[in-house]
Amino acid sequence: MATQTTITPHTQQPFVTRVYPSESDLDAIVRKASDAQRRWSKVPLKDRITVGRNFMEEFKKMSDEIPMELTLQMGRPVSQCLGEIRGFLDRADYMLSIAEPSLADVPLVDTDKPGFRRFIKRVPLGVVLIIAPWNYPYLVAINSVLPAIISGNSILLKPSPQTPLTAERFSLALSRAGLPEGVVQVIHLSPELTAHVIRNPIINFVSFTGSVSGGHAVAKAAADAIGFTGVALELGGKDPAYVRPDADLKYTVAELVDGAFFNSGQSCCAIERIYVHSSVYDDFVQQYVDLVKVTINSSCSDQLIGALYKTYRLGDPTDSQTNLGPVVSLASAERIRKQVSDAIQAGAKALVPAELFPAAKLGTTFVAPQVLINVDHTMDIMKEESFGPVVGIQKVFSDEEAIKLMNDSPYGLTASIWTKVSENVESEAAFHQIANELEMGTVFLNRCDYLDPALAWTGVKDSGRGVSLSKFGYDQLTQAKSIHMKFTM
C-alpha cells in the first residue's frame, strides 16, 4: 500500500503519513462526488451561503490549534501563522458577500421584444478537482474551495504532501457546518494517481496552484482526458519592483524588505527582483541592506512602518521569538544556495554577511537572507524563480529601461511601482502609462505581495491562466446557460 510522509522542515523528522487510494477506490470517490453534486446543486443558493457562513464559524473554533500544526508541516514561524488564518477568513467573508450578485441571473429586459424573455443563468460545472499548494495552504485553497461549493459544485481537494492536514481541516469544518456528505472529499495522491483522476471523464474542472512543471503535467493529463476538462493554473512568479526617483525611500525600503523576505520568500508574489533608478540607487541599496540586518518581527507590512526594529532571528519556527524560519525542504535550500552562488561567480556581489545568521548551515533547511547587487539578466537570480529569502537589485536609468527589464521574464504574475502619486492627473498618468506596458496579471502602486479578494487574481505567460477571487472567480467555476423564451397566444 503506497503512502506519503510529511517531513517537518526544521527537524527533518517524519510528522504525519497518509495512505494513497487504489485507482478503483479513486474512481469510486469521483462517482460519489458526482452523485453528491447533483443533489447539492438543487439546494437553494441562500442555504448554500448559510453553510459557508457556518463553515467560517467552525473554522474559527480551530484557530488555536492550527498555527503550530501548520508550522510543523511547512516551517513558517508559529508567530506568523495567525496572519494566514485572518487572511483566510477575510477572503471567505468577501466571496460569500458577493455570491448572490455574482451568481444571479442576468436579464436582458432592455432589449427583449414583446412576447419574448431572455436571460443568462450561471450553473455549476459539476465535479471540481482542487490541487492546493503548501506555502499558503489555507489562504490559497479558500480562493477556489468556497466559491466552488457555493456555486453548487462538489470538490475533490488534494493538498500538497507537505501540508496534508490543512485539507482535512477544511473537510472537518465544512462537515460540521452542515455540508452534505460527498460534496467535499479529501484525497492524498501520488503524481500518477493525480494524472489518473484528472483523466476521469467525470471531472469537469481542475484548479491547480503550484510549479510550472506541475502545471504542464496537469494540462497534459487534462488534454489526455476523454472529454474537454477545464483547467486553471496558478503557477510561479519572478515578481519585480521598480523604484522611481521620487519614491519615498523610507517607506519603500521597508515595504520591499517585507515583500521579499516574509515567509522566507516562499510566495508566488514575493518580491524577487528590484529595479532602482540611478538617481536614488545608492541610497536605496544602503537603506535596504541596513533594514535587512535590523528588521522587524512582523507578519504585516502595514505594521512595519514606524515600529521598533528587531534583528531577524533565523531559527526554530516553533519558538515564538523566531521571525524567519526554514525553507520547506533540503532540496529547496540547496537550489536557492546554488542560485546565489552562481550569481556571485558570474559577478554579483552579496551584501549581507553570512555570519549574521549562524543557523544557516549547509545540509539544513535554514537559508540566510541575502541581497545581491551587480546583477543582470544573464543570471538566473534575475530571471528564474527563487522562492527563497534572496533578492537582486539592479540599477536602471529610465522608465523605459525598467519596463523592458520587468517584462524580460517568462513569468507575469505581479509587479509593483514605487513613486509619488497624488491627486494630480499628470502624476497618476505616469503610473498608468507604466502599468499599461507591463505584462503582468496585477500591477501595484506603492504596495506589493498582497491579494485583494475584490480584484481578479490571474497571471500571464508562465504564471498561468484562469482567474480566482472577485466576481470572475465565480465565473470560472460556473458556466453560462442561456434561456430564450417565446410566449404563445
Residue pairs with C-beta under 8 A, 6 or more apart in sequence:
1 19
1 20
2 19
2 20
2 190
3 17
3 18
3 19
3 20
4 17
4 18
4 20
4 161
4 164
4 188
4 190
5 14
5 15
5 16
5 17
6 14
6 15
6 16
6 17
6 73
6 161
6 162
6 163
6 164
7 13
7 14
7 15
7 329
8 14
8 15
8 72
8 73
8 75
9 74
9 75
9 317
9 325
9 326
9 327
9 328
9 329
9 365
10 75
10 316
10 317
10 318
10 325
10 326
10 365
10 366
12 330
12 365
15 72
15 73
16 73
16 164
16 165
18 161
18 164
18 188
19 188
20 188
20 189
20 190
20 193
21 29
21 187
21 188
21 189
21 193
23 193
23 196
26 187
26 189
26 193
26 196
26 197
26 200
27 200
29 156
29 185
29 187
30 127
30 156
30 197
30 200
30 202
30 203
31 202
32 182
32 185
33 127
33 154
33 155
33 156
33 182
33 183
33 185
33 202
34 126
34 127
34 154
34 202
35 182
36 154
36 180
36 181
36 182
36 183
37 124
37 126
37 127
37 152
37 153
37 154
37 183
39 180
40 48
40 149
40 152
40 153
40 154
40 180
40 183
41 123
41 124
41 152
41 153
43 152
45 99
45 100
45 103
45 150
45 152
46 100
48 99
48 149
48 150
48 152
49 96
49 99
49 100
49 150
50 178
51 149
51 174
51 177
51 178
51 179
52 92
52 96
52 99
52 146
52 149
52 150
52 177
53 96
54 176
54 177
54 178
55 92
55 146
55 173
55 174
55 177
55 179
56 89
56 92
56 93
56 96
57 177
58 172
58 173
58 174
58 176
58 177
59 85
59 88
59 89
59 92
59 169
59 173
60 89
62 169
62 172
62 173
63 82
63 85
66 81
66 85
66 138
66 169
67 78
67 81
67 82
67 85
68 78
68 81
68 318
69 165
70 76
70 78
70 81
70 84
70 137
70 138
70 163
70 166
71 77
71 78
71 81
71 317
71 318
71 325
72 318
73 134
73 137
73 162
73 163
73 164
73 165
73 166
74 134
74 135
74 137
74 162
74 163
74 328
75 264
75 317
75 325
75 326
75 327
75 328
75 365
76 84
76 263
76 264
76 317
76 325
77 317
77 319
77 322
77 323
77 324
77 325
78 317
78 318
78 319
78 320
78 322
79 297
79 299
79 320
79 321
79 322
79 323
80 262
80 263
80 299
80 323
82 299
83 299
83 300
84 136
84 138
84 139
85 138
87 139
87 451
88 138
88 139
88 142
90 453
91 139
91 142
91 143
91 451
91 453
91 469
92 142
92 146
94 453
94 454
95 142
95 143
95 146
95 147
95 150
95 453
95 469
95 473
95 474
96 146
96 150
98 470
98 471
98 474
99 147
99 150
99 474
101 471
102 122
102 471
102 474
102 475
103 122
103 150
103 151
103 474
103 478
104 122
105 119
105 120
105 121
105 122
106 119
106 120
106 121
107 118
107 119
108 118
108 119
108 120
111 118
112 118
115 486
115 487
116 484
116 485
116 486
116 487
117 483
117 485
117 487
118 482
118 483
118 484
118 485
119 482
119 483
120 480
120 481
120 482
120 483
121 480
121 481
121 482
121 483
122 151
122 474
122 475
122 478
122 479
122 480
122 481
123 152
123 478
123 479
123 480
123 481
124 151
124 152
124 153
124 477
124 478
124 479
125 151
125 153
125 204
125 205
125 230
125 477
125 478
125 479
126 153
126 154
126 202
126 204
126 205
127 153
127 154
127 155
127 156
127 202
127 203
127 204
127 205
128 144
128 148
128 153
128 154
128 155
128 156
128 203
128 204
128 205
128 206
128 207
128 477
129 155
129 156
129 158
129 197
129 198
129 203
129 205
129 206
129 207
130 141
130 144
130 145
130 148
130 155
130 156
130 157
130 158
130 206
130 207
131 158
131 194
131 206
131 207
131 208
131 209
131 210
131 214
131 218
132 140
132 141
132 157
132 158
132 159
132 160
132 163
132 166
132 167
132 209
133 140
133 160
133 209
133 210
134 159
134 160
134 161
134 162
134 163
134 328
135 263
135 266
135 267
135 268
135 328
136 263
136 267
137 159
137 160
137 163
137 166
137 167
138 166
138 169
139 451
140 209
140 234
141 157
141 159
141 166
141 167
141 170
141 209
143 457
143 468
143 469
143 473
144 155
144 207
144 232
144 468
144 473
144 477
145 155
145 157
145 170
145 184
147 468
147 473
147 474
147 477
148 155
148 207
148 477
149 155
149 174
149 179
149 183
149 184
150 474
151 474
151 477
151 478
152 478
153 204
153 205
153 477
154 182
154 183
154 184
154 185
155 183
155 184
155 185
156 185
156 187
156 197
156 203
157 167
157 170
157 171
157 184
157 185
157 186
157 187
158 167
158 186
158 187
158 188
158 189
158 194
159 165
159 166
159 167
159 168
159 186
159 188
160 210
161 188
162 328
162 329
164 188
167 186
168 186
170 184
170 186
171 184
171 185
171 186
174 183
174 184
175 181
175 184
187 197
189 197
191 217
194 217
194 218
194 221
195 217
195 220
195 221
195 224
197 203
198 206
198 218
198 221
198 222
198 225
198 229
199 221
199 222
199 224
199 225
199 226
200 225
201 225
201 226
201 227
203 225
203 229
204 229
204 230
205 229
205 230
205 231
205 232
205 477
206 218
206 222
206 229
206 230
206 231
206 232
207 232
207 234
207 466
207 468
208 214
208 215
208 218
208 231
208 232
208 233
208 234
209 234
209 235
209 268
210 234
210 235
211 235
211 236
212 235
212 236
212 462
214 235
215 233
215 235
215 464
218 231
218 233
219 231
219 233
222 229
222 230
222 231
231 465
231 466
232 464
232 465
232 466
232 467
232 468
232 476
233 464
233 465
233 466
234 268
234 457
234 459
234 463
234 464
234 466
234 468
235 268
235 411
235 459
235 462
235 463
235 464
236 268
236 385
236 387
236 411
236 413
236 462
236 463
237 268
237 269
237 270
237 272
237 385
237 411
237 413
237 414
237 459
237 463
238 272
238 273
238 382
238 383
238 384
238 385
238 386
238 409
238 410
238 411
239 268
239 269
239 270
239 271
239 272
239 273
239 411
239 413
239 414
239 415
239 416
239 448
239 449
240 271
240 272
240 273
240 274
240 275
240 405
240 406
240 409
240 415
240 416
241 256
241 259
241 271
241 273
241 274
241 275
241 415
241 416
241 417
241 418
241 448
242 274
242 275
242 276
242 396
242 399
242 402
242 403
242 406
242 415
242 416
242 417
242 418
242 434
243 249
243 252
243 256
243 274
243 275
243 276
243 277
243 280
243 284
243 418
244 277
244 399
244 417
244 418
244 419
245 277
245 279
245 280
246 419
246 420
247 280
247 418
247 419
247 420
248 418
248 420
249 280
249 283
249 284
249 287
250 287
251 305
251 446
252 284
252 418
252 446
253 284
253 287
253 288
253 291
254 291
254 301
254 304
254 305
255 301
255 304
255 305
255 418
255 446
255 447
255 448
256 271
256 274
256 288
256 391
256 418
256 448
257 288
257 291
257 292
257 295
257 304
258 295
258 298
258 301
258 304
258 449
259 270
259 271
259 301
259 416
259 448
259 449
260 270
260 271
260 272
260 274
260 389
260 390
260 391
261 292
261 295
261 312
261 324
261 369
261 389
261 391
262 270
262 299
262 301
262 449
263 270
264 324
264 325
264 326
264 327
264 367
264 388
264 389
265 272
265 386
265 387
265 388
265 389
265 390
265 391
266 327
266 328
266 387
266 388
267 449
268 413
268 463
269 413
269 414
269 442
269 448
269 449
269 450
269 451
270 387
270 449
271 391
271 416
271 448
271 449
272 385
272 386
272 390
272 391
272 392
273 375
273 381
273 382
273 391
273 392
273 393
273 394
274 288
274 391
274 392
274 393
274 394
275 393
275 394
275 395
275 396
275 401
275 402
275 405
275 406
276 284
276 285
276 393
276 394
276 395
276 396
277 395
277 396
277 397
277 398
277 402
278 395
278 396
278 397
281 393
281 395
284 393
285 351
285 371
285 373
285 393
288 371
288 393
289 351
289 352
289 371
291 309
292 312
292 352
292 369
292 371
293 311
293 312
293 352
293 356
294 309
294 310
294 311
295 309
295 310
295 311
295 312
296 303
296 304
296 307
296 308
296 309
296 310
296 323
297 310
297 313
297 321
297 323
298 304
298 307
298 323
301 447
301 448
301 449
301 450
310 323
312 323
312 324
312 356
312 357
312 369
313 319
313 321
313 322
313 323
313 324
314 322
314 324
314 325
314 357
314 359
314 360
314 366
314 368
314 369
315 322
315 324
315 325
315 359
315 366
316 322
317 325
317 326
324 369
324 389
326 333
326 364
326 365
326 366
326 367
327 333
327 336
327 365
327 366
327 367
327 387
327 388
327 389
328 365
329 365
330 363
330 364
330 365
332 365
332 387
332 388
333 364
333 365
333 366
333 367
333 388
335 388
336 367
336 386
336 387
336 388
336 389
336 390
337 362
337 367
339 380
339 381
339 384
339 386
339 388
339 390
340 350
340 370
340 372
340 381
340 390
342 379
342 380
342 381
343 372
343 375
343 379
343 380
343 381
343 392
344 350
344 372
346 378
346 379
347 374
348 372
348 373
348 374
348 375
348 379
348 381
348 392
349 372
349 373
349 374
350 370
350 371
350 372
351 370
351 371
351 372
351 373
352 368
352 369
352 370
352 371
354 360
354 368
356 368
357 366
357 368
357 369
359 366
360 366
360 367
360 368
367 388
367 389
367 390
368 389
369 389
369 390
370 389
370 390
370 391
371 390
371 391
371 393
372 381
372 390
372 391
372 392
372 393
373 392
373 393
373 394
375 381
375 382
375 392
375 393
375 394
376 382
376 394
377 383
377 405
377 408
379 392
381 390
381 392
382 392
382 394
383 408
383 409
383 410
385 411
394 405
396 402
396 405
399 430
399 433
399 434
402 434
403 434
403 437
403 438
406 415
406 438
406 440
407 437
407 438
407 439
409 461
410 461
410 462
411 459
411 461
411 462
411 463
412 439
412 440
412 441
412 459
412 460
412 461
412 462
412 463
413 440
413 441
413 442
413 459
413 463
413 464
414 440
414 441
414 442
414 443
414 444
414 448
414 449
415 438
415 440
415 442
415 443
415 444
416 443
416 444
416 445
416 446
416 447
416 448
417 431
417 434
417 435
417 443
417 444
417 445
417 446
418 445
418 446
419 430
419 431
419 445
419 446
420 427
421 427
421 428
421 430
421 431
421 445
421 446
422 428
431 445
435 443
435 445
439 460
439 461
440 459
440 460
441 456
441 457
441 458
441 459
441 460
441 463
442 455
442 457
442 458
444 450
451 457
451 469
452 469
453 469
453 470
454 469
454 470
455 469
455 470
456 467
456 468
456 469
456 470
456 472
456 473
457 467
457 468
457 469
457 470
457 473
458 464
458 465
458 466
458 467
458 468
458 472
459 465
466 476
467 473
467 475
467 476
468 476
